[in-house]
Amino acid sequence: NQLSGTIPPAIFDIPNLSTLYLSSNNFNGSVPENYGQNPRLKLIYLHGNSLTGTLPTIDVRFFDELWIHNNNITGEVSDSFCSWNDGGDDDDDSDGGSGDFKFTADCAPSGGGAPKIRCSCCTQCYV
């Protein structure tokens, strides 16, 4: 696909949406503030676009995967965002997630400089 423009916030409100795969398109603008409010949405793939701004802080306990690498998102992922990460030992599914949350971001240093995103809870870092 070569979808472009901003990601419409209403897409995150689709009641039975469990997977949102919008990667490798030409989306720009920031990640909508409501991206983490749908409790059925478990997998979000936004990598490979031209998204900018900072990642809005949400409660990610219900997520299984969030991929935001290969964008222009910057800043620091807050400690409250990372609070779900208890070392990966939460396998009881009592909170609705699998317990093995995967979070990818551009958190690796680039060319000796600082990473685009500072994150203590990323499971995989990209340049």
Backbone hydrogen bonds, N-H to C=O, Kabsch-Sander energy under -0.5 kcal/mol:
donor,donor_aa,acceptor,acceptor_aa,energy
5,G,26,N,-0.9
7,I,28,N,-0.5
11,I,8,P,-1.8
12,F,9,P,-1.5
13,D,10,A,-1.6
14,I,11,I,-0.9
17,L,14,I,-1.6
20,L,43,L,-2.7
21,Y,19,T,-0.5
22,L,20,L,-0.7
22,L,45,Y,-2.6
24,S,47,H,-2.0
26,N,3,L,-3.3
28,N,5,G,-2.4
29,G,50,S,-0.6
35,Y,32,P,-1.7
37,Q,34,N,-1.8
41,L,38,N,-1.2
42,K,18,S,-2.2
42,K,40,R,-0.7
43,L,18,S,-2.0
44,I,65,E,-2.2
45,Y,20,L,-2.9
46,L,44,I,-0.6
46,L,67,W,-2.9
48,G,69,H,-1.7
49,N,70,N,-0.6
50,S,27,F,-2.7
52,T,29,G,-2.8
53,G,72,N,-0.5
60,V,58,I,-0.8
63,F,60,V,-1.5
64,D,42,K,-3.4
65,E,42,K,-2.0
66,L,102,K,-2.7
67,W,44,I,-2.5
68,I,66,L,-0.6
68,I,104,T,-2.4
72,N,51,L,-2.7
74,T,53,G,-2.8
75,G,116,K,-1.5
77,V,118,R,-3.0
78,S,76,E,-0.6
82,C,78,S,-1.7
83,S,79,D,-0.6
83,S,80,S,-0.5
84,W,81,F,-0.7
85,N,82,C,-2.0
86,D,84,W,-1.2
90,D,99,G,-0.6
91,D,89,D,-1.5
96,G,93,D,-1.7
102,K,64,D,-2.3
103,F,101,F,-0.5
104,T,66,L,-1.8
105,A,124,Q,-1.6
107,C,105,A,-1.8
108,A,126,Y,-2.3
111,G,109,P,-0.5
113,G,110,S,-2.3
116,K,106,D,-0.7
117,I,106,D,-2.0
118,R,75,G,-2.5
119,C,117,I,-0.6
123,T,103,F,-2.6
124,Q,103,F,-1.4
126,Y,105,A,-2.3
